[in-house]
Amino acid sequence: MMYELISIFFLIVLSAIFSSTETAYTSLSFIQVQSLVKHHGKGGKLVKKLSSRPDTLLTTILIGNNLVNIAASAVATQFTVRVFGNQMIGIMTGVLTLIILIFAEVTPKQLAIIHSEKLALRMAYPIQVLSIVLFPFIKLIGFVSSAITRVFTPAKKAHTSLDGILHMVHLAEREGVVENYETRMVKSVFRFNDTQVQTIMTHRTDVFSLEADTPINEVLKEITKEGYSRIPVYDDDENPEYIVGILLVRDMMRAIAENHGDIPIREIMTKPIFVSETRKVNELFFLFKREKLNIAVVMDEYGGLAGIVTLEDVAEELFGELYDENEIQGWEKITPLGDNSFRITGDTSLHQIEDRFDISFTHSKYVQTLGGLLIEKIGTIPVKNQKIETPKGDFIVENLRRKRIETVLFTPHAPDEEPQ
């Protein structure tokens, strides 16, 4: 009698081990597996090997779990018949099922979710040995199961997508593993390849430039006032958008120190970099590194000046607004105002807005910024205080500058407020 009770207890413990091992391995994330490989040597590599073959892993565990559960049921039935008689078999079956459910299924699996990494490491070698012992049965069961699966489900190869990675970052933020600003930075890195130069450039109407034939001494005061270290240079009095060079303040100060302040800017200017407004920001970044010049002239599709872009603009796409000692701090791209409203600058990229508020706007492929989106929505240049309603929220035009939207006030809709 005692032997049978000990056997039942031992079999239930084995069932709990198999159940918890199954949950531990199925709940391991890709990042956790890589961490185990990095910090636990051979054990971590074995965990990765087992995780990479889920069919074999699960079949091994399920065979072992079912064998011990069947054995526990057989021993319990034999014990019940011998001690209590046939009439108690139904009651014993119910009691054993409840015990297995609580102590060999639910509780072990809950613990396995919490301690998945430790359990996966400890059970890696036993599962590996068991998979070798049960190899013929695993292959047979796997063959039959795959044949049935292929009949009802076409083969699909699992792959890691950008949305999947961003979803993991979101979960890490919710769990407190990463901070909110780190999440925004990660998103910005992944959006780097999708963002066009026209989204981050300074528009041509705001570009400060100098005429090529102007003597250096005559522009010194003006340059000091503006505070720029790299200035576009044009070559046509009637067309200041015809950029032919870049004046580096460093070169200008060297010329003045050598008593050459009377020479024209043309003699010390640097050859500019020209880029298309549709060029990707990541390509621009590597162009800056290769050419060793931190400013580029942006051209539109007709060969005219669209604006200028600097390495600082690229950095701000990743880290947010940056200010030096010569700049007056202005509005951030997205500024919370309270009462579920936000001030957003018109040149904010749609990627930033969609990532920040977890929403998606419908727009043409030519629209890159919030200002462009709103103008496309209403089909004309808006006026100050004009309200523009969208399915994702309401926009109020706060400031305009030279017919361009400078800032808007945004009140996002709650999910249940969005029109069906």
WOSULLIN-V953871 format. One record per backbone hydrogen bond with DSSP energy under -1.0 kcal/mol. CO is the residue of the C=O (numbers start at 1). NH is the residue of the N-H. Records with the same first field share a line. If there is no record, write none. Layout:
CO=NH, NH
This chain:
1=5
2=6
3=7
4=8
5=9
6=10
7=11
8=12
9=13
10=14
11=15
12=16
13=17
14=18
15=19
16=20
17=21
18=22
19=23
20=24
21=25
22=26
23=27
29=33
30=34
31=35
32=36
33=37
34=38
35=39
36=40
40=43, 44
41=45
42=46
43=47
44=48
45=49
46=50
47=51
48=52
50=53
53=57
54=58
55=59
56=60
57=61
58=62
59=63
60=64
61=65
62=66
63=67
64=68
65=69
66=70
67=71
68=72
69=73
70=74
71=75
72=76
73=77
74=78
75=79
76=80
77=81
78=82
79=83
80=84, 85
85=88
86=89
88=92
89=93
90=94
91=95
92=96
93=97
94=98
95=99
96=100
97=101
98=102
99=103
100=104
101=106
102=107
105=109
106=110
107=111
108=112
109=113
110=114
111=115
115=119
116=120
117=121
118=122
119=123
123=127
124=128
125=129
126=130
127=131
128=132
129=133
130=134
132=135
134=138
135=139
136=140
137=141
138=142
139=143
140=144
141=145
142=146
143=147
144=148
145=149
146=150
148=152
149=153
161=165
162=166
163=167
164=168
165=169
166=170
167=171
168=172
169=173
170=174
171=175
172=177
179=183
180=184
181=185
182=186
183=187
184=188
185=189
186=190
187=191
191=194, 195
195=281
196=199
197=200, 201
202=308
203=206
204=207
210=234
211=214
212=266
214=265
216=219
219=223
220=224
221=225
222=226
223=227
229=249
231=247
232=210
233=244, 245
234=212
236=239
239=242
241=243
242=235
245=233
246=270
247=231
248=252
249=253
250=254
251=255
252=256
253=257
254=258
255=260
256=259
260=263
261=217
263=216
264=267
265=268, 269
270=246
273=297
275=299
276=279
277=198
279=197
280=284
281=285
282=286
283=287
284=288
285=289
286=290
287=291
288=292
294=311
296=309
297=275
298=306, 307
299=277
300=303
304=300
306=204
307=298
308=202
309=296
310=314
311=315
312=316
313=317
315=319
316=320
324=327
333=345
335=343
338=341
341=337
342=410
343=335
344=408
345=348
346=371
348=370
349=353
350=354
351=355
352=356
353=357
354=359
364=367
368=350
369=373
370=374
371=375
372=376
373=377
374=378
375=379
383=386
386=397
388=395
392=413
393=390
394=411
395=388
396=409
397=385
399=406, 407
401=404
404=401
406=346
407=398, 399
408=344
409=396
410=342
411=394
414=417
